[in-house]
Amino acid sequence: MTEKHNNSTAQTYNPQFRKDFLHPKHWGTWFAIGLTILLAFVPYRLRDRLAVAIAKQAIKINSSAKKRAVINLQECFPELDQQARDEILLETYINAGCTLLSFAVLLVRSKEYVEKRSTFTGEEHLFSLLEQGHNIILLVPHTWAIDYPGVLLASRGQHVAAMMKKQRNDVIDWLINVQRLKYGGRTHERDAGIKPFIKSIRDGYLGYYLPDEDHGPEHSVFTDFLGTQKATLAGLGKLSRLSKAKIVPVIPYYDRNTGIYTIEVQQELQDFPSGDETLDARNMNIRIEEFIRRHPGQYMWILNLLRSKPDGSQRY
């Protein structure tokens, strides 16, 4: 086994199954997992109809996630009226339901089935760079289909290294890692810092970089994002330099009309890094904005996107 295929080095995050996962306190989680496994074998049109029905009820609940989504949409689309923003929010809930109910597809269905229900566009932008021997960081915004590019690329022999935050539920944390590493790769816990991630990229792994969430002013620069300003992670330029990597945006989304997950591979970021953190952050945001304007209902509006404001206050 080469190092590129070794996903169990000392610096990787690789939770293992434990006997206490079978404790009664986890039975509700196991029931939900069993249900999603059954749904993985249900025709997608029936599964999506169930997702639509659930979404229409879930959106009535005034959760903290919904409150964040409402604020995010108001800030990002001030030019839209309330009805238009409500339509985006409902589409967001529906796409969330479709993806969550099909969670186990990547886990239990065959590679051939997943390939049949997925398609790449623009993949020449990625593979031409790989053929030239470049290191690559994939810039992957938080759409609901965010796990598909990594799993599909790994199934094709292009292994991915990702940074992840440990889930509160230990069973789900373990299972998500199993799903993501089904065909190989590495995951690094965010709290371990950036060095193991850089090493994996230098080892030839595709870096999986998630750029969206607001991690606070101390780690960010404020730059334009749609109709507002956003505390945007400032480290991608430095990460690109240290890992000697090209930045390739990869944006996955789900089409309910066809049941197909599309992985849209875009041309690499040009003149990147520029040496100016704010300019680099803005160039990154532009690519995300272009996608959001085309497919606003595919984005995870419930995330902590816009917590920080330039004046030091918080939105939520």
KELO-82948 format. One record per residue (C-alpha): residue number from 1; y, x, z. Coordinates in nm, 3 decimals. Example, Ala and Ser with C-alpha at 12.3 -4.5 7.8 and 13.67 -1.06 7.14 Angstrom:
2
(rec 1,(-0.450,1.230,0.780));
(rec 2,(-0.106,1.367,0.714));
//
This chain:
316
(rec 1,(0.000,0.000,0.000));
(rec 2,(0.339,0.142,-0.096));
(rec 3,(0.636,0.132,0.137));
(rec 4,(0.798,-0.132,-0.081));
(rec 5,(0.515,-0.373,-0.005));
(rec 6,(0.499,-0.291,0.365));
(rec 7,(0.672,-0.567,0.561));
(rec 8,(0.563,-0.460,0.909));
(rec 9,(0.767,-0.146,0.980));
(rec 10,(0.911,-0.095,1.327));
(rec 11,(1.257,-0.209,1.218));
(rec 12,(1.154,-0.540,1.063));
(rec 13,(1.146,-0.881,1.227));
(rec 14,(0.794,-1.019,1.206));
(rec 15,(0.712,-1.280,1.473));
(rec 16,(0.341,-1.349,1.519));
(rec 17,(0.150,-1.665,1.608));
(rec 18,(0.101,-1.700,1.984));
(rec 19,(-0.142,-1.915,2.180));
(rec 20,(0.145,-2.080,2.369));
(rec 21,(0.257,-2.235,2.038));
(rec 22,(-0.020,-2.489,2.106));
(rec 23,(0.137,-2.598,2.436));
(rec 24,(0.210,-2.974,2.453));
(rec 25,(0.585,-2.905,2.445));
(rec 26,(0.540,-2.799,2.081));
(rec 27,(0.327,-3.098,1.973));
(rec 28,(0.630,-3.278,1.830));
(rec 29,(0.707,-2.974,1.616));
(rec 30,(0.346,-2.955,1.496));
(rec 31,(0.354,-3.325,1.407));
(rec 32,(0.664,-3.268,1.195));
(rec 33,(0.500,-2.966,1.030));
(rec 34,(0.187,-3.168,0.954));
(rec 35,(0.400,-3.441,0.800));
(rec 36,(0.582,-3.197,0.572));
(rec 37,(0.248,-3.046,0.466));
(rec 38,(0.128,-3.393,0.364));
(rec 39,(0.456,-3.456,0.182));
(rec 40,(0.411,-3.132,-0.012));
(rec 41,(0.132,-3.308,-0.204));
(rec 42,(0.326,-3.630,-0.264));
(rec 43,(0.492,-3.677,-0.608));
(rec 44,(0.851,-3.556,-0.584));
(rec 45,(1.001,-3.891,-0.688));
(rec 46,(0.841,-4.067,-0.391));
(rec 47,(0.938,-3.786,-0.156));
(rec 48,(1.297,-3.796,-0.282));
(rec 49,(1.318,-4.172,-0.237));
(rec 50,(1.219,-4.124,0.126));
(rec 51,(1.485,-3.851,0.157));
(rec 52,(1.753,-4.084,0.020));
(rec 53,(1.658,-4.356,0.267));
(rec 54,(1.663,-4.113,0.561));
(rec 55,(1.995,-3.961,0.448));
(rec 56,(2.167,-4.299,0.434));
(rec 57,(2.073,-4.357,0.797));
(rec 58,(2.136,-4.002,0.918));
(rec 59,(2.489,-3.997,0.781));
(rec 60,(2.580,-4.281,1.017));
(rec 61,(2.517,-4.055,1.319));
(rec 62,(2.834,-3.881,1.442));
(rec 63,(2.671,-3.548,1.516));
(rec 64,(2.852,-3.215,1.553));
(rec 65,(2.707,-3.113,1.215));
(rec 66,(2.861,-3.417,1.048));
(rec 67,(3.197,-3.351,1.215));
(rec 68,(3.195,-2.995,1.080));
(rec 69,(3.107,-3.123,0.732));
(rec 70,(3.390,-3.379,0.737));
(rec 71,(3.644,-3.116,0.842));
(rec 72,(3.513,-2.865,0.588));
(rec 73,(3.543,-3.116,0.304));
(rec 74,(3.891,-3.224,0.411));
(rec 75,(4.009,-2.863,0.419));
(rec 76,(3.841,-2.755,0.097));
(rec 77,(3.924,-3.062,-0.113));
(rec 78,(4.267,-3.188,-0.001));
(rec 79,(4.326,-3.316,-0.355));
(rec 80,(4.036,-3.566,-0.327));
(rec 81,(4.063,-3.907,-0.164));
(rec 82,(3.840,-4.010,0.124));
(rec 83,(3.595,-4.199,-0.097));
(rec 84,(3.535,-3.894,-0.316));
(rec 85,(3.476,-3.671,-0.014));
(rec 86,(3.240,-3.931,0.136));
(rec 87,(3.039,-3.928,-0.187));
(rec 88,(3.004,-3.550,-0.166));
(rec 89,(2.896,-3.580,0.197));
(rec 90,(2.627,-3.835,0.112));
(rec 91,(2.499,-3.614,-0.171));
(rec 92,(2.487,-3.326,0.075));
(rec 93,(2.272,-3.528,0.315));
(rec 94,(2.044,-3.643,0.034));
(rec 95,(1.991,-3.290,-0.100));
(rec 96,(1.928,-3.173,0.255));
(rec 97,(1.662,-3.442,0.294));
(rec 98,(1.496,-3.359,-0.038));
(rec 99,(1.473,-2.992,0.054));
(rec 100,(1.362,-3.042,0.414));
(rec 101,(1.091,-3.291,0.320));
(rec 102,(0.962,-3.043,0.063));
(rec 103,(0.979,-2.750,0.307));
(rec 104,(0.602,-2.697,0.301));
(rec 105,(0.584,-2.677,-0.079));
(rec 106,(0.665,-2.306,-0.068));
(rec 107,(0.418,-2.263,0.218));
(rec 108,(0.106,-2.446,0.101));
(rec 109,(0.130,-2.512,-0.272));
(rec 110,(0.007,-2.261,-0.528));
(rec 111,(0.228,-2.008,-0.702));
(rec 112,(0.158,-2.188,-1.029));
(rec 113,(0.278,-2.520,-0.889));
(rec 114,(0.597,-2.370,-0.746));
(rec 115,(0.667,-2.195,-1.077));
(rec 116,(0.622,-2.525,-1.261));
(rec 117,(0.878,-2.692,-1.035));
(rec 118,(1.130,-2.407,-1.063));
(rec 119,(1.329,-2.233,-1.333));
(rec 120,(1.551,-1.926,-1.361));
(rec 121,(1.870,-1.915,-1.569));
(rec 122,(2.053,-1.591,-1.645));
(rec 123,(1.772,-1.378,-1.506));
(rec 124,(1.853,-1.110,-1.765));
(rec 125,(2.157,-1.019,-1.552));
(rec 126,(1.923,-0.912,-1.272));
(rec 127,(1.633,-0.760,-1.459));
(rec 128,(1.849,-0.544,-1.688));
(rec 129,(1.999,-0.381,-1.377));
(rec 130,(1.654,-0.333,-1.225));
(rec 131,(1.531,-0.171,-1.545));
(rec 132,(1.822,0.072,-1.521));
(rec 133,(1.708,0.167,-1.170));
(rec 134,(1.998,0.016,-0.976));
(rec 135,(1.972,-0.102,-0.618));
(rec 136,(2.062,-0.469,-0.593));
(rec 137,(2.216,-0.697,-0.333));
(rec 138,(2.174,-1.065,-0.411));
(rec 139,(2.477,-1.270,-0.307));
(rec 140,(2.318,-1.603,-0.210));
(rec 141,(2.548,-1.884,-0.087));
(rec 142,(2.413,-2.144,0.154));
(rec 143,(2.281,-2.417,-0.071));
(rec 144,(1.996,-2.629,0.059));
(rec 145,(1.751,-2.449,-0.170));
(rec 146,(1.844,-2.111,-0.026));
(rec 147,(1.485,-1.991,0.031));
(rec 148,(1.367,-2.044,-0.327));
(rec 149,(1.507,-1.729,-0.494));
(rec 150,(1.354,-1.493,-0.239));
(rec 151,(1.009,-1.652,-0.246));
(rec 152,(0.999,-1.685,-0.625));
(rec 153,(1.121,-1.331,-0.687));
(rec 154,(0.861,-1.199,-0.441));
(rec 155,(0.590,-1.397,-0.621));
(rec 156,(0.693,-1.209,-0.937));
(rec 157,(0.667,-0.871,-0.767));
(rec 158,(1.036,-0.823,-0.679));
(rec 159,(1.034,-0.802,-0.302));
(rec 160,(1.330,-0.906,-0.093));
(rec 161,(1.477,-0.783,0.235));
(rec 162,(1.675,-1.046,0.425));
(rec 163,(1.869,-1.061,0.748));
(rec 164,(1.802,-1.368,0.960));
(rec 165,(1.904,-1.520,1.287));
(rec 166,(1.621,-1.609,1.523));
(rec 167,(1.561,-1.984,1.544));
(rec 168,(1.572,-2.157,1.883));
(rec 169,(1.231,-2.315,1.823));
(rec 170,(0.974,-2.032,1.834));
(rec 171,(0.719,-2.220,1.622));
(rec 172,(0.973,-2.292,1.348));
(rec 173,(1.099,-1.932,1.371));
(rec 174,(0.746,-1.801,1.312));
(rec 175,(0.671,-2.049,1.033));
(rec 176,(0.994,-1.982,0.841));
(rec 177,(0.912,-1.612,0.848));
(rec 178,(0.559,-1.682,0.721));
(rec 179,(0.705,-1.888,0.437));
(rec 180,(0.961,-1.627,0.338));
(rec 181,(0.709,-1.341,0.346));
(rec 182,(0.426,-1.527,0.172));
(rec 183,(0.434,-1.286,-0.122));
(rec 184,(0.570,-0.982,0.062));
(rec 185,(0.909,-0.852,0.164));
(rec 186,(1.094,-0.778,0.485));
(rec 187,(1.312,-0.967,0.726));
(rec 188,(1.553,-0.802,0.967));
(rec 189,(1.695,-0.975,1.272));
(rec 190,(2.074,-0.989,1.256));
(rec 191,(2.111,-0.853,1.609));
(rec 192,(1.939,-0.529,1.501));
(rec 193,(2.247,-0.432,1.302));
(rec 194,(2.295,-0.342,0.938));
(rec 195,(2.118,-0.003,0.916));
(rec 196,(1.760,-0.134,0.873));
(rec 197,(1.885,-0.368,0.599));
(rec 198,(2.055,-0.081,0.415));
(rec 199,(1.737,0.129,0.441));
(rec 200,(1.533,-0.151,0.284));
(rec 201,(1.777,-0.175,-0.008));
(rec 202,(1.754,0.200,-0.058));
(rec 203,(1.374,0.165,-0.047));
(rec 204,(1.397,-0.062,-0.352));
(rec 205,(1.405,-0.407,-0.195));
(rec 206,(1.645,-0.669,-0.323));
(rec 207,(1.896,-0.727,-0.044));
(rec 208,(1.947,-1.096,0.041));
(rec 209,(2.307,-1.138,0.157));
(rec 210,(2.431,-1.472,0.290));
(rec 211,(2.812,-1.470,0.278));
(rec 212,(2.931,-1.809,0.395));
(rec 213,(2.949,-1.859,0.769));
(rec 214,(3.256,-1.777,0.975));
(rec 215,(3.159,-1.490,1.207));
(rec 216,(3.505,-1.464,1.361));
(rec 217,(3.827,-1.278,1.274));
(rec 218,(3.699,-0.949,1.414));
(rec 219,(3.436,-0.928,1.135));
(rec 220,(3.639,-1.098,0.862));
(rec 221,(3.950,-1.107,0.647));
(rec 222,(4.136,-1.429,0.569));
(rec 223,(4.140,-1.514,0.201));
(rec 224,(4.164,-1.822,-0.020));
(rec 225,(3.863,-2.050,-0.042));
(rec 226,(3.898,-2.369,-0.245));
(rec 227,(4.190,-2.562,-0.091));
(rec 228,(4.220,-2.359,0.228));
(rec 229,(4.189,-2.012,0.379));
(rec 230,(3.863,-1.885,0.517));
(rec 231,(3.762,-1.606,0.752));
(rec 232,(3.538,-1.427,0.503));
(rec 233,(3.296,-1.147,0.592));
(rec 234,(3.460,-0.819,0.499));
(rec 235,(3.161,-0.587,0.492));
(rec 236,(3.009,-0.648,0.149));
(rec 237,(3.210,-0.372,-0.018));
(rec 238,(3.105,-0.120,0.246));
(rec 239,(2.747,-0.244,0.228));
(rec 240,(2.754,-0.199,-0.150));
(rec 241,(2.879,0.159,-0.116));
(rec 242,(2.636,0.262,0.158));
(rec 243,(2.333,0.117,-0.021));
(rec 244,(2.460,0.220,-0.368));
(rec 245,(2.391,-0.134,-0.484));
(rec 246,(2.520,-0.372,-0.748));
(rec 247,(2.615,-0.724,-0.628));
(rec 248,(2.447,-1.005,-0.822));
(rec 249,(2.526,-1.369,-0.729));
(rec 250,(2.214,-1.587,-0.721));
(rec 251,(2.266,-1.958,-0.658));
(rec 252,(1.975,-2.203,-0.617));
(rec 253,(2.002,-2.581,-0.639));
(rec 254,(1.784,-2.889,-0.676));
(rec 255,(1.794,-3.150,-0.955));
(rec 256,(1.663,-3.486,-0.834));
(rec 257,(1.642,-3.616,-1.191));
(rec 258,(1.375,-3.362,-1.283));
(rec 259,(1.244,-3.244,-0.947));
(rec 260,(1.321,-2.888,-1.057));
(rec 261,(1.472,-2.612,-0.844));
(rec 262,(1.707,-2.400,-1.056));
(rec 263,(1.785,-2.042,-0.961));
(rec 264,(2.109,-1.949,-1.135));
(rec 265,(2.150,-1.572,-1.171));
(rec 266,(2.504,-1.467,-1.257));
(rec 267,(2.656,-1.149,-1.396));
(rec 268,(2.719,-0.880,-1.134));
(rec 269,(3.056,-0.868,-0.960));
(rec 270,(3.283,-0.653,-1.173));
(rec 271,(3.484,-0.357,-1.039));
(rec 272,(3.312,-0.397,-0.705));
(rec 273,(3.374,-0.260,-0.451));
(rec 274,(3.744,-0.215,-0.521));
(rec 275,(3.832,-0.035,-0.197));
(rec 276,(4.036,-0.336,-0.081));
(rec 277,(3.839,-0.556,0.162));
(rec 278,(4.059,-0.860,0.106));
(rec 279,(4.032,-0.835,-0.272));
(rec 280,(3.655,-0.791,-0.251));
(rec 281,(3.624,-1.093,-0.021));
(rec 282,(3.834,-1.300,-0.260));
(rec 283,(3.621,-1.195,-0.560));
(rec 284,(3.311,-1.298,-0.368));
(rec 285,(3.463,-1.635,-0.280));
(rec 286,(3.563,-1.701,-0.640));
(rec 287,(3.199,-1.698,-0.750));
(rec 288,(3.103,-1.938,-0.471));
(rec 289,(3.396,-2.167,-0.553));
(rec 290,(3.298,-2.186,-0.921));
(rec 291,(2.953,-2.310,-0.825));
(rec 292,(3.076,-2.552,-0.559));
(rec 293,(3.316,-2.719,-0.802));
(rec 294,(3.023,-2.782,-1.038));
(rec 295,(2.771,-2.890,-0.772));
(rec 296,(2.958,-2.980,-0.449));
(rec 297,(2.672,-3.189,-0.311));
(rec 298,(2.433,-2.891,-0.313));
(rec 299,(2.630,-2.692,-0.057));
(rec 300,(2.562,-2.680,0.319));
(rec 301,(2.889,-2.835,0.432));
(rec 302,(2.748,-2.874,0.784));
(rec 303,(2.773,-2.498,0.844));
(rec 304,(3.028,-2.323,1.060));
(rec 305,(3.234,-2.232,0.751));
(rec 306,(3.593,-2.266,0.865));
(rec 307,(3.600,-2.232,1.243));
(rec 308,(3.869,-1.962,1.259));
(rec 309,(4.230,-2.015,1.150));
(rec 310,(4.477,-1.738,1.066));
(rec 311,(4.697,-1.834,1.365));
(rec 312,(4.410,-1.767,1.605));
(rec 313,(4.317,-2.132,1.671));
(rec 314,(3.990,-2.299,1.578));
(rec 315,(3.926,-2.601,1.359));
(rec 316,(3.620,-2.750,1.528));
//
